[in-house]
């Protein structure tokens, strides 16, 4: 679970250096660039309760896989977006997938952790979350500098698919 959330958050952090530049490449205002940042977080927020309910109905593993696939699809779509509106829709998709992963990951930890270790296990999960987000901007900046502004989105999509397979198996 920690690897899954860390990779997810490295991908989120990787967007930090390139997202404003990428969004600005569509010729939009700073306010619109802020919206491109915000819609991802709003999608994560909006999917939290439905994602938890879905994990109760379908099971943890399938919902983790669904979240990973949605996150990957959204990241790949961001890299290929041809308009600012399309880019924002793709950001919403990626954020929803990430929200499903983050929520279901915590549910899995609550399921498998004995009461006397639950706090420690969830704290470790949160540490992986914060660590991933904290280091993500550096490789994201490198990718954007050497391979273009869309590269962090493509690499994040590929990494999401890899950890989705790990979570499934």
VEXKOLNU-299028 format. One record per atom (N, C-alpha, C): atom name; x, y, z; residue number from 0. Coordinates in steps of 0.001 Angstrom, whole numbers. Layout:
REM VEXKOLNU-299028
CA  X  Y  Z  NUM
...
This chain:
REM VEXKOLNU-299028
N  834  -1190  0  0
CA  0  0  0  0
C  875  1249  0  0
N  1975  1190  719  1
CA  2851  2358  778  1
C  3516  2635  -568  1
N  3899  1587  -1280  2
CA  4482  1778  -2608  2
C  3435  2383  -3533  2
N  2228  1882  -3481  3
CA  1154  2388  -4329  3
C  915  3870  -4080  3
N  772  4252  -2821  4
CA  489  5651  -2517  4
C  1710  6526  -2792  4
N  2906  6027  -2538  5
CA  4099  6828  -2808  5
C  4245  7122  -4298  5
N  4047  6104  -5129  6
CA  4146  6318  -6573  6
C  3048  7278  -7043  6
N  1847  7102  -6514  7
CA  757  8004  -6860  7
C  1125  9446  -6529  7
N  1706  9656  -5366  8
CA  2024  11010  -4943  8
C  3302  11553  -5580  8
N  4251  10694  -5947  9
CA  5393  11167  -6741  9
C  4850  11725  -8057  9
N  3881  11005  -8641  10
CA  3264  11483  -9877  10
C  2555  12812  -9696  10
N  1843  12953  -8592  11
CA  1165  14213  -8312  11
C  2192  15327  -8126  11
N  3238  15053  -7355  12
CA  4281  16048  -7142  12
C  5045  16378  -8410  12
N  5191  15380  -9294  13
CA  5920  15600  -10550  13
C  5255  16656  -11418  13
N  3976  16870  -11203  14
CA  3248  17862  -11993  14
C  3538  19290  -11542  14
N  4006  19440  -10315  15
CA  4153  20780  -9729  15
C  4976  21721  -10616  15
N  6170  21321  -11090  16
CA  6933  22279  -11890  16
C  6375  22514  -13290  16
N  5759  21498  -13876  17
CA  5345  21640  -15275  17
C  3886  22026  -15466  17
N  3033  21721  -14500  18
CA  1600  21966  -14704  18
C  1277  23423  -15027  18
N  1793  24399  -14290  19
CA  1461  25781  -14654  19
C  1957  26159  -16055  19
N  3151  25687  -16408  20
CA  3683  25986  -17733  20
C  2878  25282  -18820  20
N  2513  24031  -18545  21
CA  1740  23260  -19518  21
C  360  23885  -19714  21
N  -299  24216  -18603  22
CA  -1613  24855  -18698  22
C  -1500  26198  -19411  22
N  -451  26950  -19111  23
CA  -258  28258  -19742  23
C  -5  28131  -21242  23
N  486  26969  -21681  24
CA  748  26777  -23114  24
C  -541  26826  -23938  24
N  -1680  26725  -23261  25
CA  -2963  26854  -23951  25
C  -3377  28327  -24075  25
N  -2527  29235  -23573  26
CA  -2793  30661  -23703  26
C  -3848  31174  -22737  26
N  -3902  30630  -21542  27
CA  -4930  31021  -20577  27
C  -4326  31925  -19499  27
N  -5192  32523  -18705  28
CA  -4769  33423  -17636  28
C  -4229  32647  -16435  28
N  -3619  33385  -15516  29
CA  -3121  32771  -14280  29
C  -4275  32179  -13472  29
N  -5428  32805  -13526  30
CA  -6598  32278  -12818  30
C  -6989  30916  -13384  30
N  -6959  30794  -14693  31
CA  -7296  29519  -15325  31
C  -6250  28458  -14984  31
N  -4987  28847  -14903  32
CA  -3945  27907  -14501  32
C  -4237  27404  -13087  32
N  -4650  28316  -12213  33
CA  -5034  27920  -10860  33
C  -6178  26935  -10861  33
N  -7123  27117  -11788  34
CA  -8236  26183  -11899  34
C  -7741  24793  -12290  34
N  -6761  24729  -13183  35
CA  -6218  23429  -13600  35
C  -5586  22694  -12425  35
N  -5015  23445  -11507  36
CA  -4456  22836  -10300  36
C  -5597  22388  -9383  36
N  -6588  23253  -9217  37
CA  -7667  23003  -8256  37
C  -8594  21858  -8646  37
N  -8865  21660  -9923  38
CA  -9843  20637  -10310  38
C  -9375  19231  -9929  38
N  -8079  19007  -9934  39
CA  -7534  17711  -9533  39
C  -7861  17432  -8063  39
N  -7566  18404  -7218  40
CA  -7853  18251  -5795  40
C  -9339  18140  -5512  40
N  -10140  18906  -6239  41
CA  -11588  18812  -6042  41
C  -12102  17434  -6436  41
N  -11569  16884  -7517  42
CA  -11985  15534  -7934  42
C  -11606  14506  -6874  42
N  -10411  14651  -6289  43
CA  -10019  13736  -5207  43
C  -10993  13834  -4044  43
N  -11370  15054  -3697  44
CA  -12332  15281  -2621  44
C  -13693  14666  -2955  44
N  -14189  14931  -4143  45
CA  -15541  14515  -4529  45
C  -15692  12999  -4611  45
N  -14617  12292  -4901  46
CA  -14710  10836  -5091  46
C  -14500  10060  -3798  46
N  -14099  10724  -2733  47
CA  -13746  10020  -1498  47
C  -14868  9127  -986  47
N  -16045  9658  -754  48
CA  -17145  8850  -208  48
C  -17628  7812  -1217  48
N  -17878  8194  -2475  49
CA  -18270  7147  -3432  49
C  -17199  6063  -3593  49
N  -15921  6445  -3541  50
CA  -14852  5450  -3656  50
C  -14859  4471  -2495  50
N  -15097  4981  -1286  51
CA  -15198  4102  -120  51
C  -16380  3156  -225  51
N  -17502  3686  -682  52
CA  -18696  2847  -851  52
C  -18456  1783  -1920  52
N  -17782  2172  -2991  53
CA  -17480  1224  -4057  53
C  -16558  110  -3554  53
N  -15597  464  -2702  54
CA  -14706  -574  -2177  54
C  -15441  -1532  -1249  54
N  -16505  -1058  -603  55
CA  -17333  -1956  210  55
C  -18159  -2894  -668  55
N  -18622  -2387  -1802  56
CA  -19469  -3194  -2687  56
C  -18684  -4156  -3564  56
N  -17592  -3670  -4156  57
CA  -16857  -4481  -5133  57
C  -15639  -5185  -4550  57
N  -15165  -4704  -3424  58
CA  -13953  -5257  -2833  58
C  -12784  -4320  -3028  58
N  -11798  -4471  -2155  59
CA  -10676  -3530  -2139  59
C  -9794  -3650  -3384  59
N  -9419  -4862  -3728  60
CA  -8499  -5058  -4853  60
C  -9066  -4533  -6173  60
N  -10305  -4888  -6540  61
CA  -10826  -4350  -7799  61
C  -10919  -2822  -7802  61
N  -11261  -2237  -6669  62
CA  -11396  -778  -6629  62
C  -10025  -108  -6701  62
N  -9011  -693  -6073  63
CA  -7654  -169  -6242  63
C  -7246  -217  -7715  63
N  -7564  -1315  -8371  64
CA  -7231  -1444  -9794  64
C  -7998  -428  -10627  64
N  -9271  -243  -10335  65
CA  -10078  747  -11057  65
C  -9479  2143  -10861  65
N  -9145  2469  -9615  66
CA  -8545  3776  -9334  66
C  -7245  3980  -10081  66
N  -6408  2945  -10101  67
CA  -5140  3039  -10820  67
C  -5325  3221  -12310  67
N  -6275  2505  -12871  68
CA  -6538  2642  -14311  68
C  -7100  4016  -14648  68
N  -7986  4507  -13795  69
CA  -8553  5844  -14019  69
C  -7464  6904  -13902  69
N  -6630  6769  -12886  70
CA  -5532  7720  -12699  70
C  -4580  7706  -13899  70
N  -4223  6522  -14352  71
CA  -3338  6404  -15516  71
C  -3982  7007  -16758  71
N  -5253  6682  -16976  72
CA  -5945  7222  -18154  72
C  -5969  8743  -18118  72
N  -6258  9296  -16953  73
CA  -6286  10752  -16827  73
C  -4924  11371  -17079  73
N  -3867  10740  -16583  74
CA  -2512  11266  -16799  74
C  -2128  11221  -18273  74
N  -2393  10092  -18923  75
CA  -2102  9996  -20359  75
C  -2916  11019  -21154  75
N  -4170  11189  -20765  76
CA  -5043  12139  -21448  76
C  -4524  13562  -21274  76
N  -4047  13903  -20070  77
CA  -3469  15240  -19840  77
C  -2347  15513  -20838  77
N  -1497  14513  -21044  78
CA  -353  14683  -21942  78
C  -775  14904  -23387  78
N  -1938  14402  -23742  79
CA  -2393  14482  -25132  79
C  -3495  15523  -25363  79
N  -3878  16241  -24328  80
CA  -4983  17204  -24457  80
C  -4660  18264  -25512  80
N  -5672  18612  -26275  81
CA  -5476  19603  -27337  81
C  -6133  20943  -27026  81
N  -6850  21023  -25927  82
CA  -7453  22292  -25517  82
C  -7402  22375  -23995  82
N  -7561  23592  -23489  83
CA  -7531  23781  -22045  83
C  -8721  23099  -21378  83
N  -9879  23131  -22012  84
CA  -11055  22451  -21463  84
C  -10796  20950  -21372  84
N  -10269  20375  -22427  85
CA  -9957  18946  -22424  85
C  -8915  18633  -21350  85
N  -7922  19483  -21200  86
CA  -6898  19295  -20172  86
C  -7529  19264  -18781  86
N  -8463  20168  -18514  87
CA  -9124  20189  -17208  87
C  -9979  18953  -16976  87
N  -10645  18485  -17991  88
CA  -11435  17257  -17851  88
C  -10501  16087  -17544  88
N  -9370  16042  -18229  89
CA  -8388  14984  -17976  89
C  -7830  15091  -16557  89
N  -7626  16302  -16073  90
CA  -7159  16497  -14688  90
C  -8199  15982  -13697  90
N  -9472  16203  -13991  91
CA  -10537  15698  -13125  91
C  -10506  14175  -13100  91
N  -10351  13562  -14257  92
CA  -10273  12097  -14331  92
C  -9080  11586  -13523  92
N  -7913  12190  -13719  93
CA  -6718  11766  -12979  93
C  -6913  11957  -11475  93
N  -7504  13066  -11084  94
CA  -7748  13317  -9661  94
C  -8721  12329  -9061  94
N  -9759  11969  -9817  95
CA  -10722  10983  -9321  95
C  -10045  9635  -9112  95
N  -9211  9232  -10050  96
CA  -8480  7970  -9883  96
C  -7582  8000  -8666  96
N  -6871  9103  -8481  97
CA  -6003  9233  -7307  97
C  -6813  9200  -6020  97
N  -7957  9851  -6018  98
CA  -8808  9851  -4831  98
C  -9282  8454  -4466  98
N  -9606  7663  -5471  99
CA  -10023  6279  -5226  99
C  -8868  5489  -4614  99
N  -7670  5672  -5159  100
CA  -6500  4964  -4641  100
C  -6224  5358  -3195  100
N  -6220  6638  -2922  101
CA  -5884  7110  -1574  101
C  -6901  6645  -545  101
N  -8167  6742  -886  102
CA  -9219  6326  38  102
C  -9188  4823  264  102
N  -9146  4061  -799  103
CA  -9170  2606  -675  103
C  -7916  2099  9  103
N  -6794  2751  -226  104
CA  -5565  2363  459  104
C  -5689  2474  1967  104
N  -6287  3546  2437  105
CA  -6486  3684  3882  105
C  -7478  2652  4405  105
N  -8476  2337  3619  106
CA  -9446  1324  4025  106
C  -8767  -36  4150  106
N  -7918  -360  3181  107
CA  -7183  -1625  3238  107
C  -6345  -1683  4510  107
N  -5663  -606  4817  108
CA  -4847  -598  6035  108
C  -5698  -787  7282  108
N  -6848  -142  7324  109
CA  -7742  -332  8472  109
C  -8211  -1787  8555  109
N  -8452  -2395  7397  110
CA  -8894  -3794  7364  110
C  -7829  -4756  7888  110
N  -6596  -4549  7496  111
CA  -5558  -5544  7770  111
C  -4737  -5246  9024  111
N  -4903  -4080  9599  112
CA  -4090  -3700  10760  112
C  -4785  -4095  12057  112
N  -4081  -4811  12922  113
CA  -4655  -5073  14243  113
C  -4760  -3744  15004  113
N  -5721  -3631  15896  114
CA  -5940  -2357  16597  114
C  -4688  -1772  17244  114
N  -3816  -2605  17760  115
CA  -2629  -2088  18438  115
C  -1552  -1585  17471  115
N  -1717  -1828  16163  116
CA  -748  -1361  15151  116
C  -1385  -433  14129  116
N  -2676  -225  14223  117
CA  -3388  564  13210  117
C  -2813  1977  13082  117
N  -2586  2639  14196  118
CA  -2033  4000  14151  118
C  -677  4044  13479  118
N  185  3114  13832  119
CA  1515  3060  13236  119
C  1436  2771  11743  119
N  566  1841  11355  120
CA  450  1496  9935  120
C  -96  2659  9114  120
N  -1094  3327  9631  121
CA  -1657  4457  8888  121
C  -670  5622  8866  121
N  96  5807  9938  122
CA  1130  6845  9939  122
C  2209  6532  8896  122
N  2557  5259  8742  123
CA  3531  4869  7728  123
C  2978  5156  6334  123
N  1712  4857  6126  124
CA  1032  5157  4861  124
C  1078  6664  4580  124
N  762  7465  5590  125
CA  793  8919  5427  125
C  2212  9395  5141  125
N  3207  8766  5762  126
CA  4602  9124  5495  126
C  4954  8854  4038  126
N  4502  7714  3511  127
CA  4743  7400  2099  127
C  4055  8425  1204  127
N  2852  8840  1578  128
CA  2101  9861  848  128
C  2902  11164  811  128
N  3322  11633  1960  129
CA  4026  12913  2058  129
C  5396  12833  1388  129
N  6099  11716  1586  130
CA  7401  11531  952  130
C  7263  11580  -569  130
N  6299  10840  -1102  131
CA  6104  10817  -2551  131
C  5826  12195  -3114  131
N  4931  12922  -2470  132
CA  4608  14263  -2948  132
C  5801  15200  -2799  132
N  6572  15029  -1731  133
CA  7704  15919  -1470  133
C  8824  15761  -2488  133
N  9113  14540  -2899  134
CA  10221  14350  -3845  134
C  9776  14444  -5306  134
N  8483  14325  -5567  135
CA  7979  14315  -6936  135
C  8366  15503  -7800  135
N  8379  16719  -7262  136
CA  8722  17856  -8124  136
C  10111  17784  -8759  136
N  11069  17178  -8072  137
CA  12414  17114  -8653  137
C  12451  16259  -9925  137
N  12032  14975  -9868  138
CA  12038  14216  -11128  138
C  11070  14790  -12154  138
N  9971  15381  -11680  139
CA  9035  16004  -12619  139
C  9677  17153  -13368  139
N  10449  17960  -12652  140
CA  11158  19064  -13303  140
C  12201  18574  -14280  140
N  12919  17509  -13898  141
CA  13911  16930  -14812  141
C  13245  16411  -16080  141
N  12154  15664  -15896  142
CA  11444  15130  -17064  142
C  10970  16252  -17985  142
N  10379  17283  -17399  143
CA  9866  18401  -18205  143
C  11004  19128  -18910  143
N  12134  19290  -18226  144
CA  13270  20000  -18822  144
C  13877  19250  -19996  144
N  14006  17940  -19850  145
CA  14695  17159  -20873  145
C  13783  16566  -21942  145
N  12518  16322  -21601  146
CA  11646  15619  -22547  146
C  10367  16373  -22891  146
N  10167  17539  -22343  147
CA  8982  18342  -22654  147
C  7965  18343  -21527  147
N  7084  19310  -21569  148
CA  6117  19524  -20495  148
C  5115  18386  -20334  148
N  4886  17610  -21366  149
CA  3945  16489  -21273  149
C  4583  15251  -20637  149
N  5914  15210  -20586  150
CA  6609  14009  -20101  150
C  6216  13591  -18690  150
N  6089  14509  -17727  151
CA  5688  14044  -16390  151
C  4323  13352  -16383  151
N  3412  13801  -17235  152
CA  2101  13162  -17309  152
C  2220  11751  -17878  152
N  3046  11584  -18898  153
CA  3226  10263  -19509  153
C  3904  9285  -18549  153
N  4939  9734  -17876  154
CA  5645  8868  -16937  154
C  4743  8526  -15753  154
N  3974  9498  -15285  155
CA  3041  9236  -14192  155
C  2001  8201  -14604  155
N  1485  8310  -15819  156
CA  523  7317  -16305  156
C  1129  5931  -16355  156
N  2356  5828  -16861  157
CA  3020  4522  -16941  157
C  3292  3961  -15539  157
N  3772  4797  -14640  158
CA  4042  4340  -13266  158
C  2756  3900  -12583  158
N  1675  4596  -12859  159
CA  382  4224  -12280  159
C  -52  2844  -12757  159
N  167  2552  -14014  160
CA  -175  1222  -14531  160
C  669  136  -13866  160
N  1940  417  -13650  161
CA  2828  -567  -13024  161
C  2391  -855  -11594  161
N  2125  176  -10807  162
CA  1728  -82  -9421  162
C  306  -617  -9325  162
N  -516  -332  -10326  163
CA  -1851  -935  -10364  163
C  -1730  -2450  -10523  163
N  -834  -2875  -11393  164
CA  -587  -4315  -11555  164
C  -53  -4910  -10255  164
N  847  -4187  -9605  165
CA  1376  -4646  -8306  165
C  250  -4798  -7287  165
N  -630  -3818  -7224  166
CA  -1746  -3877  -6275  166
C  -2692  -5044  -6596  166
N  -2909  -5292  -7859  167
CA  -3817  -6372  -8251  167
C  -3251  -7736  -7867  167
N  -1967  -7939  -8153  168
CA  -1352  -9246  -7917  168
C  -759  -9352  -6528  168
